[in-house]
């Protein structure tokens, strides 16, 4: 969960859509009854550079809402809740008829109420634009957000919206401390660098020099590997999810369990230094190293060496999620009925997360990067330098910081996500400028910081492409045979067991995800395609020789995938008798967890005493996947009998569950 432990990779299969047509007018609710396969479509006329805001009250159905631009490309989509009110806000880029689509994500239908709540020009005043963008959080009955912008040591904006605590009617203010989740990782890396400067440790030290209780897994894991997400250790929160721990419902995880998880890992997932795998385990271990080498608790070290010297008077490390942070926000997420829930923070996130701070304190921190008063410019430069893997690929990550560009300007940033808190710190070193956004709403999109930066800093204006608007893509005249260059299989980089297969049957273009149904897709350019029945699109990528090498799945973020050798494999449709071979009780010694697999109504289901039964769907032979993206690859003995499965969910993979005899 810290920076999204498990991405929502699952696609929802649906039949061809019929349509209900209509027109949306401002603040005039429209009632619709949706059936499965039915889409309510509405036209909204809008000029370019307009803000459009919609609500969909899901009275008796889980609905997906999406907006398409005049060229039939998706502008945005939302499907966060099963009930309650979905809210979607988009910006228009072209004048014309925009289409709002609302369709059912359930196997049955139900009623919705769709309302266009705002349609207004985007302000050219950056401060007023921020008010527009954050209007959904400017309310007394929901969690809020805060934003700060600075440049050259001068604060350009510091403003808050909404509520810090709903139970006691406490507003969110610019000085309200809030949980910044994984944005904390840079502080842990900085603490390590201070100890390197002190001469007390080296980045190339074996981690076992400082944490001797960690096992020897055959390869040396260094402190540098921890800070760059290349250690090969399993990701602890993903592992706990595979162990059926309900982190989303407040399950406790002690710091000792993090050590224990590494001790029980039979082998590294990858050789240290050769693969980037975002990893909270590593940063939790890094904080422990700071404690061992610095000879004081991590929270005290940070207060004495960092927060105090920089004047960050409202910043603390919350070592225990049950300890009190004076005046802090409470994080909220929507429940199944749409009501706000206080789910608490992740336990034992210190090092990987766990810092509470304010807008002003984060500005002090960021300005120390530009004009160091604590730490050295050399250390900071190393933190802001992307690591390059042995195969020559950059990770776009330094030490606790992501490193890339926004347009042509260098950007250094890190987002954070605890259970119900979100944050983003975005720095532009060449501009001596930065933006931070914070929220106690679990559905807040912290990448909004980049949009705000573009409004305040002219250097970030998009570079004109020179392509005239008249050259809009015409899907009706596109030669579908060109799609054959994309036909094949693509494995998600974050979860290689999850494969998207693309095929063409005549004029029909299709994709199928591991363990899921076939979905028809539609071209929106010569390299981008829309899934339509789900809020997702794909963009194919070519190398310098014009060979198709991979794609990006745009669904709840951007998921990169690499093309696999060979053509598409035929679909595997196991019979009920074949499924029976997988039924049984399985146990993971590593996770100390049982799962039961049973066949019900011709389908294979997976259950544990702590979770409800969930279907696992077949993909390639002997491989299955769950709707949450977890995958199961079964192992057979020399006689063909099923003896185990290997489970994975992205950052944790190949965890063996042996079949009990």
C-alpha angles and dihedrals in degrees: 000000000000095000090352109306093201121024117218098248099159119115122210114229117218137169126250111298129244117201143233110199127209148134125252119219124191114279094352109124117219122204120215136174112215126202124193109284092018123121127196107213125193133182121225118184111215139163123230119280093030128138116229121192125187138181127200116194106207100206097166109353140055103244134192116214123198138170123214123198123230089272090057094250117134117257097185145326139201135201106151102132138047091209136007126049123332114204125201128182124184139170120229121226101183137041117247146060113340119195123222112202125194120181139161123267090188129088086241132041136242147160131304136176115215121199132180099215100175138019111165141138115270109251119247088213106090094214093050090045089057088053089053094047093047097041092108088065095044095096142107096225100056144044118281146212142227133210136191131186126188140171133183092358093306123115109230097180138003113170140147136203137196130356134331093193125018097189093061099027094243116164124226109248132185088255096049111120112230138179110265096189114197092002079083092072093084089058091055091049090048090053090053090050091052089056090047088053088049089056091238097119142007128228086232094055115124104251087228089067088070100025102036092170089072113100127251102245095182099268131068113253111200134201087251090058090055093054094046099047092243101111100110092231118134116257105256100214093048088048091052090051089055086050088059093249111156100224088162088061097047103270110175123243120185125210088241088061090059090058090043092052090056091045091055094047105109096206141354115274090227138000109277114266098014103086133041111223115164103238134187091183090066096053093045087055090047090057089052089053089052088054094048096045097035091046096223137080114285093243091053093046092053093047093050101039104030120010097042098046091047094048093243092154097166098047124102139163107237100216093177120038089216094056119102123255105194113241094355127152123258114227120233136195130180118259125218089275093048095255120136115258131195103220099168128226131299113274121241095009093138110135092018091052137325102118120131116198145146138243093258095047091050089053089053089050093049093048089055087064089059098040107018117216092158119039126005133283088239093058092046091048090054091050089053096049118098115239115237117214122225090260089061096253116133116228093209085226131104123177107325091331136092114227124200142111135275103209101320097329123100112248126195114188150143132197127208135208125177118171094290106358127087133189144164132194112193120184130188104195095185089055095041085230142118149174132211129189126187133183141174091209112103091212096052114125104223093190083082084091089075091054091050091049090054090054094052102036115057090198088071095059111129114264110245111248095206091229109137117232090237091072092074113158114263108208093185092064098039114117104240090203087076086070089072089081087065097045111118144065128307124191119208110244092222093048111021092184089064107083130183113207120200124199140165127219108184107301093345118100117200144181132193127191123212109288095358141102129273116271125196115230132200131212119246094172136351090283107022128077135187124220091201096186089066130034094258141106135183131218119198120215131212130198127227090281091054092250115147105242105165149327144233120236108211103206122122087344131337118305116189120213132191123221115248125220117256132033130287114299119231115261115266112223107179120204121235088257091054090049090053089067089067095049116108146080119300130192132196113208089193095056096025088228136136127211127187120211117199136170114236125173091346094308133102116243132190125209142172129185089254100046135050121253112279129190119244112205126211121247120160116001112299091003127109138172138204125225090253091062098259114140134208123203112188126219124212131196125234090278093054096253117144108246105164148347131227114222128204138169106183110279092034118050145162096031105164122228111187120212111244114231 
